[in-house]
């Protein structure tokens, strides 16, 4: 999964109608604007310091940051801007959207001299996962091997009981769960930085509030689900984010968990409907389109329930809007 996605993102712009999938910032400007308001509100509550960094992980085309920074800028927010992005192709698009950005391949080179305000939208879902299956002899990893010239799922032979959460140790035979060492590593780095430097992180992605059994691995190609093993490096591979794990890792590494909210409810609490009505008044002919965009972001049968918003912050930072 890691190697496939590295090749996939390095070779193309995967977003939009001509790509393989679309994300919330590309659906509507309202999404980025409300993220910007959330950031500006938190920044003002902490004294509106000029010494602050804004960071986005996996920024896509840079649309979210462009919209968020424009909105937050109305309140005087003028940070140093950093993108964590490995794809040279996407960096070209991101530079056009946010000309003053500094790029990083990972979090290790982010500055450590001042607080960070971090946004990660649909970043964690693309990090590689492990799938663990309970067999008669204990937990084993589901791995990828070959059947002829084709990739196929195969059973690993090494015991994996040590990495299974205690509450799942005695699950029935045949149970499958997923875990992500990569997601834990990134979350731990974020939490340590917020603890040491101050700041907050907003993590938006799809997944469940608690770990569930079953495979969530999927591949998207031209907006259609395909066999995850059929197009290595040519399709977007993702899996549901384990928000239970992210919260535990954040707390273990010293950060405060603001809360976990569904995307729909979080956007409602940030008054997306007020913003919708303002846009309709500005552009009456686009009213129906704007309503569809809002519904796609908010309604439970679209992105509103499956997508979650996790807020994390350093010690003594206030709870951000939407988590009360």
C-alpha positions, -999 to +999 in steps of 0.1 A: +000+000+000+028+024+009+048+017-023+017+018-045+005+052-031+040+066-033+041+059-070+005+069-076+008+104-060+042+111-075+030+107-111-003+126-113-029+150-101-055+125-088-082+150-079-113+163-097-136+151-124-106+140-146-089+123-117-099+094-095-116+111-065-127+144-051-122+158-016-142+183+005-122+214-003-128+207-040-165+202-035-171+237-020-153+268-009-174+267+023-153+238+037-120+256+035-136+289+047-149+273+079-116+256+086-101+291+083-126+305+107-118+277+132-081+284+130-086+322+133-109+318+163-084+296+181-055+319+172-073+350+185-082+332+217-045+325+223-035+361+219-031+365+181+007+360+181+025+367+149+050+340+157+031+310+145+033+283+118+005+270+097+010+234+084-011+212+061-004+175+057-011+161+022-026+194+008-039+180-026-040+210-049-037+235-021-073+245-023-081+240+014-051+261+025-059+288-001-095+292+011-087+288+048-058+313+048-078+338+028-106+337+054-083+336+084-063+365+070-094+388+074-087+386+111-050+393+108-037+357+107-005+358+087+016+327+095+046+310+081+031+284+058+044+248+054+031+218+034+041+182+040+040+168+005+062+142-012+047+145-047+066+169-070+036+170-094+013+181-066+038+206-053+036+225-086-002+230-082+002+238-045+028+265-052+003+282-076-024+281-049-001+293-021+030+309-035+048+316-001+047+280+010+077+260+022+077+222+014+087+193+036+088+156+028+077+147+063+072+162+097+108+159+109+119+191+091+091+213+104+104+242+125+103+238+163+106+274+173+070+284+177+034+270+179+019+250+150-016+250+137-019+218+117-046+206+093-048+171+078-077+165+055-079+130+040-042+124+048-043+095+073-066+073+052-037+069+026-012+057+051-004+020+049-022-004+072-017-039+085-046-064+085-046-090+113-067-121+112-075-144+142-066-180+132-068-212+152-032-206+162-036-170+172-034-137+153-016-136+119-011-108+094-029-108+061-002-102+035+002-098-002+019-126-023+017-139-058-006-164-076+011-168-110+017-133-122-010-116-101-010-102-066-032-121-041-038-120-004-020-147+016-017-156+053+014-146+072+032-172+094+045-150+122+025-145+154+011-109+156-007-112+190+016-086+206+001-058+185-035-067+189-055-044+213-063-062+246-100-060+240-096-079+208-072-107+220-100-133+223-121-124+193-136-153+174-116-172+148-118-155+114-121-120+129-101-093+110-090-060+123-068-032+109-040-012+124-016+014+111+019+018+125+024+047+101-007+065+114+005+060+150+040+074+142+026+105+125+001+111+153+028+107+180+050+133+162+021+157+160+013+153+196+048+157+208+053+189+188+020+203+201+031+194+236+065+210+232+058+239+209+021+246+216-006+248+189-034+226+177-042+200+150-075+194+130-077+160+115-105+153+091-110+119+075-133+090+071-135+062+096-152+050+128-150+065+163-141+030+176-121+001+161-144-023+142-137-056+126-135-062+088-115-050+059-119-013+048-091-014+022-103+001-010-090+014-044-105+042-065-098+046-102-117+071-122-142+076-093-150+039-093-141+012-068-117-014-082-098-044-069-071-030-045-045-055-059-053-051-096-037-017-104-006-011-082+006+024-085-023+034-108-052+036-083-057+054-050-055+030-021-071+040+012-085+025+044-107+039+071-089+058+098-089+044+134-099+075+154-098+055+186-061+047+180-053+084+171-069+097+202-050+072+224-017+080+207-022+117+211-030+114+248-001+091+254+023+116+239+011+145+260-014+163+239-050+172+249-078+157+228-104+185+222-130+160+209-142+139+180-172+150+160-189+139+128-181+162+099-217+171+094-223+182+130-189+200+132-198+221+101-232+228+115-217+241+147-194+263+126-226+277+110-222+264+075-259+271+068-253+308+076-225+309+051-246+290+026-274+316+027-248+344+023-234+327-009-269+322-022-277+359-018-244+367-037-251+343-065-289+335-067-284+316-100-261+291-082-284+285-053-293+249-062-257+240-068-246+256-036-273+236-017-261+204-033-225+211-023-235+218+013-256+186+015-227+165+002-205+178+030-231+177+058-258+151+053-255+117+069-261+097+037-232+115+020-200+127+038-216+140+070-216+109+092-188+087+078-163+116+079-150+126+114-132+157+127-106+152+155-093+182+174-060+179+193-040+206+211-011+214+233-015+220+270-034+251+281-047+257+246-085+263+244-111+239+230-118+248+194-153+255+181-174+225+171-162+202+199-183+217+228 
